[in-house]
Amino acid sequence: MSSRLLGPLFVSAFLLVSCSGNETEPLSPDVPLGPEGHAPRILDLGTLGGPGSNAQAVNESGQVVGWSPLANGELHGFLWSERTGMRDLGVGRALKVNDQGVVLIRRPGGYDLWTESGSTPTGLGLAYSVSDLNNQNVLVGQTPDGRAFIWTAASGIEIPSGLGHGWSAAYAVNDRGVVAGYAATDLLHGPFLWDAASGLTALPSIPEAVATQPVDLNASGQVAGVVYYARSYRGFRWSPSEGFVDVGPGMPASIDSFGNIIGTADSRSQGWSYAFYWTPASGMTSLHWLAPRPLSSFGHDINDSGMIVGQSARFDRRKAGAQGHATLWRVR
């Protein structure tokens, strides 16, 4: 449910953009702005008093989590809903929220699971990279020594069986307990799926690619990911029945239950970034920005109601400056 690269599990999108005019530039190849040519509704979620904010995840109830600096510069996690607005969750970054309202927060001392009753430490320190949380409160990620892991409150840390010795990382887990990841070990070099019942399943790789990496998967087993080539990358959707479907020149971050994908793509001519929405019917379309028009936007997560969250940045990313604003797009 979030974008990830082969090295670090998280890629922050506090990039910078300057405002100029109201003109827009579509993605390359040219496509109309907005899903199926229609402009999505867009909302600035605000801040916790500082100059910017970033929305990282959204659940099926429309709760959004992310982070924002306070006026004094201290970074805090937030929980946003239409009813309550932006709620301060304390020092740290809120990374994920499941449908029970459990929030994964990266605190200065490690990772916590937050509920209305308070925060519960997971015992995972900051040397761990935690990449996903499902509705059973299962966490997945990478250990400090570079191995994929699965965490539950009952069992603690477990290493998926069958991966062998070497580097591996778990990037996503769905509600059936299926984990998607990537390995470079003595037994496997490429993408994989793993679950307790079936064990390890190696996924196919695109032959011409440097790497074929999953980033998210839905309950039906459709996988969203990115194919890295020597000088470029492209998004894909994969399932056993359809194989690889090309999404376009972008970095997927999340896939919904219908197989629609969101993420971030780059303008080839200007070097700016754009949140995108992809469906099999419409292909890849760029999402509108907050007004006044910033020059970059980033898509991080989508729910089944068509709520997409991310960030609209307000300064050119090639310059130094302040953060953008947490953004909500509604495409259905």
Protein Blocks (a to p, Z undefined) as FASTA:
>chain_A
ZZcdfklmbdcfbdcdddedjbdcdddddddeheehiacddddebjehiabdcdfbdcfk
opacdddddfkopacdddddfklopadebjaddfbdcfkopacdddfkbccdddfkbccd
ehiafkbccfbdcfkopacdddfkopacdddfklopaddehklgaddddfbdcfkopacd
ddddfkbgcdddddfklopadddddfkbmbdcdfbdcfkopacdddddfkbccdddddfk
lopadfbjcddfbdcfkopacdddddfklopacdddddfklopadddddddddfbdcdfb
dcfkopacddddfbdfkbgcdddddddddfZZ
